[in-house]
Amino acid sequence: MKRRTATIISTCFGIGYFPVAPGTVTSVAAVVCYLFMPALHYPALLLSLVVLCSVAGVWAGTLMEADYGSDPSIVTIDELAGQWLALAALPDGWVPVGLSLLFFRFFDIAKPGPVDIAQRLPGGWGIMADDLLAGFFANLSVRGVLLLFPVFYRWVAM
């Protein structure tokens, strides 16, 4: 029962079994949830869900690594938590949402510096930590772009 629960949680109810780019598919699913559930636009709720997913992801990811090896591709709860962190407290609009997805996938795939180091943590900690850092850096990157190009953002937000 414990393994089955860990599988359901870690694969985001089976999204992790998608045959091509399950991490990207889960990130897109996280964005879709964000867009269609207005309650997720409240930072306190979204950050609470990130913490909940992170705790569950560390537990489930550790069990999944025991069965499938290091950071199995079917484990995608880390992408869910990371993408939601990338979206947290951003202004409304398709530009910030789209940029958060692009930056999150970039940082998650490229794994620059600290993101790569975080991935080396043992068990579920490494599974979750690199994506949370990728989400944090994505969020900061979106904020930077919006600060550098405020005229562009205001123009497309109209």
N, C-alpha and C positions, 0 to 999 in steps of 0.2 A: 504494500500500500504506500509506503514511504517513497519508494522508487517511482511509482506511477505518479504520485503527486509532484515529485521533483521534475519528472518529464513534462507534465502538463504545464507547470509554472515556467520552467526554463525555456521551453519551446514556444512560449506565448500562445498556448492552446493550439499548438501544431503548426504555427507559421514557420517555425524553424525547419520544418521538413520540406519547405518549398524547394524545388530542385535547382533553381538558379538564384544566386545572390540572396539567401534568406535573411542576411543582416540588413540589406537595403530594403527588402520587402517589409521587414518589421519596422524599419525607420519610417517608411512611407505609411504604414498602418498607424504608427504613433502620430504622425502628422494629420492623418485623416480623422483619428479620434479627437485630436486637438481642435480641428476645424469644425467638427460636427457636435462637439460637446462644449458649449459655451462655459460651463462651470470650470473647465480646465484652464480658462484664461485667468483665473484667480491664482496668483503666484503661490499663496499659502497651500491651496489644495494641490496644485501641480507639484510643488516641492515635497509635500507629504507623500504623494504617490511615488515620487522618485526615491524617497527614503524607503518606503515600503517595498518597492521593486528591488531596491539594492539589498535589503536584508534578505528577502526571499531569494534573490539571485545568488547571493553568497552561499546560502544553504543548499539550494538546488544545484548550482553550478559545481560545488564541491562533490556532490553525489554523482553528477553526470560525468565529471572528469574521471572518477573511479571506474566508470563503466566504458567510457568512450575515448579516454585519453585527454591530453592537454587541450583546453579551450575548444571543445567540439563545435563545429559550425552549426549544428542544430540548436545550440543554446543561443537564444536571441533576446532573452529578457534584458541583457546588458544594452542592446541597441534601443529597446523601449525606454529604459531609464535614461540613457544618454541623450536620446533625441528629445525627450521631455525636458531634460535639463537645458538643452540647447534652446528650447522655446520659452523657458521660464522668464516671465516679466518683460518680454519684448513688446513693443507697440503692436497694435492690431494692423493687419494688412497682409496682402499676399507677398510683398517684397521681404519683410522680415521672416515670414514662415519659409519661403523658398530659399532664402539665404541660409537659414538655420539648417535646413536639410542638406544643402550643398556643403556648407562648412563642416557639419557633423560627419558626413560621409568622408570628406577629405581627411579630417583628423583621425577618424577611426581606421581608415585604410592606410594612410601614409605613416601613421604612428610616429610623429616627430618627438624627439627628446624624451620628456617626462612621460608621455603617453606610452612609449615603448617600455620604459623602465617600469611603469605601473603594471604592465601586462605580465611581468615576470614574478609578481607576487604569487604565493602558493594558492592552489585550489580556486574556489569561487572568488576569492579576493582579487586575484589577477584578472579573472573574467570580467568582473564588474568595474574595477578601478580604472582600467584603460579607457573604457567607454564613458565613464563619468568625467574623466579628464577631457576626453574628446568633446563631450557635450559642453563642459565649462569653457573650453577654448573656442568652440563654435559660437557660444552665446556672446563671449567677449568680441569675437570677430564681427559678428552681425552688428553689435553696438558700435564698433569702430567704423564700419562701412557707413552706417546711418549718420554718425557724427561727421565723417569726412564728406559725405555727399547729401547733406540735408535738402538741398534744392531738388535733387533727383528723386529722393524719397517722397517729398511733398507733392511733386508733380505726378508720380505714378499712383499715389494714394488717393488722388482726387477721382 
